[in-house]
Amino acid sequence: MFVGVDLFAGAGGMSLGAANAGIEVSVAVEVGAAACRTYSRNHPATKVVNADIRTLPGIDIDRRDRELVVFGGPPCQGFSTSNQRTRNDANPRNWLFLEFLRIVEYLSPEWVVFENVAGILQTSGGTFIDAFRARLICLGYRLSEGLLDSVSFGVPQRRSRYFVVGCRDRDPPGLEAEQPASPAVTFADATADLPALANGAETDELEYCSPPRSEYAEKLRRGLSRCTGHLVTRNGDAIIERYPFIPQGGNWRDIPQVLMGSYSNRFRCHTGIYRRLAENEPSIVIGNFRKNMLIHPTQDRGLSVREAARLQSFPDTYVFVGTIGIQQQQVGNAVPPLLAQAVFASIRSACGDGCNS
């Protein structure tokens, strides 16, 4: 049996994956008040601590002879390859992984699971991740690590995340070997049954427009006839005017220059800006999908909260709380639950009869 502690929990994507893999998540720590409300709404049995982890002297947990897993991912914006301004060791948020290590040392769990963006491997020449691995080894953990793309685990989104799994008593599972070979789930597979929406849609709860197109969508519907999250950012007329010129798979380069007058130099735009997703392919990484203005494949608008949640593998029963901007942030920042579930399932499989039962 396993019990878990989720650090930097956000809206609870990793916790959902852990729970689906059979791990009881006892405590979650998160600094964002709205994210805590979302977490509590969807994980009522977990104690949620709304606090800056730097202010916590420790965490109390009842193990009851169960194997403890401490998991989480410190804020990753400072490690992202799209963030060149603060992607260095001068950014104090980049050092929050030390707080993760402090809690690991305090609790001395049997298992540790750490996740972050792939960019952490290159930031400051690998300074952060080298220090992190060295400290875990010093604490007595054997490590396994790997870059895992969520699309390989049945998530309709190409999103690479870096994982480290540590174990004190045995060799941890090899992460790369856990990737199953299966056809990719596409945007349409994941979302075709969701209702058509307009720019600025704000009716939160609506009925589905059709039966589920795929097994993936059917599983996420969980037997519901309607669901929440049909909220879309209201973009200005100048932005909406640009959308029809962008084909599926295209981006800002397809917009006529005469419509890009608000950009002093449009050729300095990030490739992810004004990206129209392709309906018959998995999504690109959604991240901050409002700021990037990711476009629906067939409708001239941004993504709804529920569409983004589907692309992240959250079930439709999962309700997000807060303003639309906060909900978008919660979804975009989350670890895809299906990806997390695969990592935690590999731990349970590797543990076998050697773990407490």
Secondary structure as UniProt FT lines:
FT   STRAND          2..7
FT   TURN            10..11
FT   HELIX           13..20
FT   TURN            21..22
FT   STRAND          24..30
FT   HELIX           33..42
FT   TURN            44..45
FT   STRAND          47..50
FT   HELIX           53..55
FT   TURN            64..65
FT   STRAND          67..72
FT   HELIX           77..79
FT   TURN            81..82
FT   TURN            89..90
FT   HELIX           92..95
FT   HELIX           97..107
FT   STRAND          111..117
FT   HELIX           118..121
FT   HELIX           123..126
FT   HELIX           127..138
FT   TURN            139..140
FT   STRAND          142..149
FT   HELIX           150..153
FT   STRAND          160..167
FT   HELIX           176..178
FT   HELIX           187..191
FT   TURN            192..193
FT   TURN            199..200
FT   STRAND          206..207
FT   HELIX           215..221
FT   TURN            222..223
FT   STRAND          226..227
FT   HELIX           237..242
FT   HELIX           243..245
FT   TURN            248..249
FT   HELIX           252..254
FT   HELIX           257..259
FT   TURN            261..262
FT   HELIX           266..268
FT   TURN            271..274
FT   TURN            279..280
FT   TURN            289..293
FT   HELIX           305..312
FT   TURN            316..317
FT   HELIX           324..333
FT   HELIX           337..351
FT   HELIX           352..354
//
